[in-house]
């Protein structure tokens, strides 16, 4: 038998001091442009249109939370595969002023409602993204260099986020200078790649300390150590 529940959803941000909603995705804009398969400008300009709303979710006894997420993505304009490229979905449910994180999307939806004693007429969900980032190099030539705390997923290739021309963003690989997201003019890219090369050890060390992505063996990478075989 099918049941209905009203779903209210919000996109929010966590800077490790406060959790808050906003009229802009700020430094997290690449996550939304990737999930929506669009560009940073579109993801920013239309943020108010897709970042909050409500819908009715039709579910059956055996449906999982993943079914709810797929319906949510329709309203957010997210493509399913792309939405997970930065890592697990930061899905939270607010119940009795307590936020419950949901990591396992294969959990039974009805069972979750029962366990959290959620009114079966309405559920309030949040996607809470990190707004925690720090400058890792001094700004130079109008370019700022940031790195997110506990970043993971698609771009767990070691990289740095750059801000330039005031409101434009991109992600650049620390390994080879590849542009991972965003559009960067050649003049800016040349400057950024030179800066990354000159500060590669510092950037990779910072990456290892801050993120939950892939770690880099600095001795192996920067000093060209090889894995060899030794018999004893």
Buried (B, 14 or more C-beta within 10 A) or exposed (E): EEBEBBBBBBBBBBBEEEBEEBEBBBBBBBBBBBBBBBBBBBBBEBBEEBBBEEEEBEBEEEBBBBBBBEBBBEBBBBBEEBBBBBBEBBBBBBBEEEBBEBEEBEBBBBEBBEEBEBEEEEBBBBBBBBBBBEEBBEEEEEBBBBBBBEBBBBBBBBBBBBBBEEEBBBBBBBBEBEBBBBEBEEEBBEBBBEBBEEBBEEBBBBBBEBBEBEEBEBEEBEEEEEEEEEEE
